[in-house]
Amino acid sequence: MNQVDKGRVRAAFSRGAAGYDARAGVQAEVRARVLSLAAEAAPAARRVLDVGCGTGRLLADLAHPDRARPGLRTAGIDLAPGMCAAARAAAPSAAVSAADAEALPFRDGAFDLVLSTSTFQWLERLGPAVRECARVLAPGGRLVVALFAERTLHELRTAWRAAAAGRLPDRTHRFFTLAEVGEALATAGLRDVEVHEAERVEHHADARALLRTLKAIGAQNAAPGAGTTGLAGRRITLEMLRRYDAAHAGPRGVPATWHVVYALASR
């Protein structure tokens, strides 16, 4: 199980809302892939929910004249109020509310299609949120989810562990495995489960540039107590940056791996 401070997640993504779309390139690619999968899996869906809607780009894409279906009704929830404000501006026709993925504010069977991108990795456990998605799906409805999985940012996490060894507890984020995603879907009573994975490697000028990007979009360590270690923490961060650059720097800068799990299922 992850250790996740939802207050830290809420605050970080609210702060990152204004600059998120300009810096979150991999997340945009994931969103486009989910839209494509959803169009194949549920071409007739009219009632659509985006769980963890962020800045509302997916909701806006659904409502685009080239894509929108007659009678389409969309809704979105996000834990971060700043993201909700951005989503309402980007997708004014959608019903957007600040809410927790583990307690969706909708009746049973309210949606034909539930989507989620780049969100579920911020949960302590997958089960409660997946069960909520299953609950709000109508019979025959489809769920399409994409989340960052176990090999995500492995370069950064390895460098941090090496720098912090013996000096600080390991508070690096634990990403879910492919098997855990499939198990959560099956345990929620969903059927026709399909799970597959992909990797995308970004490059940044150096490790410090990667950290700046992660901070700008709100994707920071959400473990309880993270960021409260004072001078010792700053020294370890500097050592982590040194180790990251020493191990990975090349002509294109340093790599940052994003491991994506895509999952589809039916109610």
Secondary structure, 3 states (H helix, E strand, C coil): CCCCCHHHHHHHHHHHCCCHHHHCHHHHHHHHHHHHHHHHHCCCCCEEEEECCCCCHHHHHHHCCCCCCCCCEEEEEECCHHHHHHHHHHCCCCEEEECCCCCCCCCCCCEEEEEEECCHHHCCCCHHHHHHHHHHEEEEEEEEEEEECCCCCHHHHHHHHHHHCCCCCCCCCCCCCHHHHHHHHHHCCCEEEEEEEEEEEEEECCHHHHHHHHHHHCCCCCCCCCCCCHHHHHHHHHHHHHHHHHHHCECCEEEEEEEEEEEEEEC
